Amino acid sequence: VPRVSPDEARGDLSLGIDSGSTTTKLVLVDRDGRLVAHAYEMNRGEPLDACRRGLETLRRAFAGCGDPAVGAAAATGYGEDLVRAAFGIDRGLVETEAHLRAARALAPDASFVLDIGGQDMKALFVRRGTLDRIDVNEACSSGCGTFLQTFAEGLSLTSEQLADAACRSRAPRDLGSRCTVFMNSMVKQALREGAGLEDIAAGLAYSVARNCLQKVLKLRDFDALGDTIVAQGGTFLNPAVHRAFEILTGRRVICPDQAGLAGAWGAALHARDAAAASSQPARVLSSFVVPAVRRRRSSRCGGCDNRCAVTLVDFEAAGRHVTGNRCERVYHSGRGAAARPGINHLAAELDLLLQRPHRPSDRPPRQRVGLPLALGTYENLPFGTSLL
């Protein structure tokens, strides 16, 4: 990733925030897209507090250089809406777009981009420069960053120590590619059989790679990955996982030295590109302050029978943010914009079918015929009423 010191950065800076499931990443880039400063914080259940600590880290990087001007900002990740509501950020993008943008900055001809974060996995297939297919893991987070972190803590190691141990392995243990619960039994069995810590750590790295290739992607032919593979996400801070992918696929895998910052870097590049076509005034970095929360309460949405559990967060100076709703029928996090109600297409269809005008008959009716509104009768109702 290209870098530049804060005192050598060119033009207004662009801020990218990746509010992930377990970590929050913040990146500042200059006009040329070079990394000026960054922060990597654990969420600990409070993503906004992680943003606050990350902003403090960015400000410390500019000690003695003044308060830098931020010309554009964008957010991505699980907490995208929350971050945008808290900081008044207009731009946001889905994680797949952010990671694809970062991958193209490193390898413009990328044919396959893999992002493994704390609890999810996203695989992007690119054909002729266009996103052709996206595969993601399902409910189970096996084979992601939290998977490795859990085993590191169970072995009384840090994630870095687990990675170092894996790189020293001479005979990696085959642990399969099951979920954390079953894998825990496999690890205990391997320990009872005398397997060394290094071989177990390497086996876990192989499990991550196999879970992705065999269960998520279900690949039989690695030619589908193309010639230029880019691996990103915090899980690839573990070099053993990177190497396991290369060995299993038989291909060189490009992995940025700041793999965990890829989403935030892509968001910052997106903000820089979008700012070039707008006239939005710049803000100083110190103006990005986490607003105080006036009230936080839980409720149930009554918009339909699902009755989704929602959390209402009222900020002192940033309005209300709603999290947990699966639609915007009642609650809306539009930073002051009113939600436009959608169309009930079922009601509209019934109205067109049942309230349609009938041509009166010149003969008296002989009997009443009932047509049940079931199955294909819906679509055939205009024909049936006309015929009878």
Secondary structure, 3 states (H helix, E strand, C coil): CCECCHHHCCCCEEEEEEECCCEEEEEEECCCCCEEEEEEEECCCCHHHHHHHHHHHHHHHCCCCCCCEEEEEEEECCCHHHHHHHHCCCEECCHHHHHHHHHHHHCCCCCEEEEECCCCEEEEEEECCEEEEEEECCCCCCCCHHHHHHHHHHCCCCHHHHHHHHHCCCCCCCCCCCCHHHHHHHHHHHHHCCCCHHHHHHHHHHHHHHHHHHHHCCCCCHHHHCCCEEEECHHHHCHHHHHHHHHHHCCCEECCCCHHHHHHHHHHHHHHHHHCCCCCCCEEHHHCCCCCEEEEEEEECCCCCCCCEEEEEEECCCCEEEECCCCCCCCCCCCCCCCCCCCCHHHHHHHHHHCCCCCCCCCCCCCCCCCCCCCCHHHHHHHHHHHC
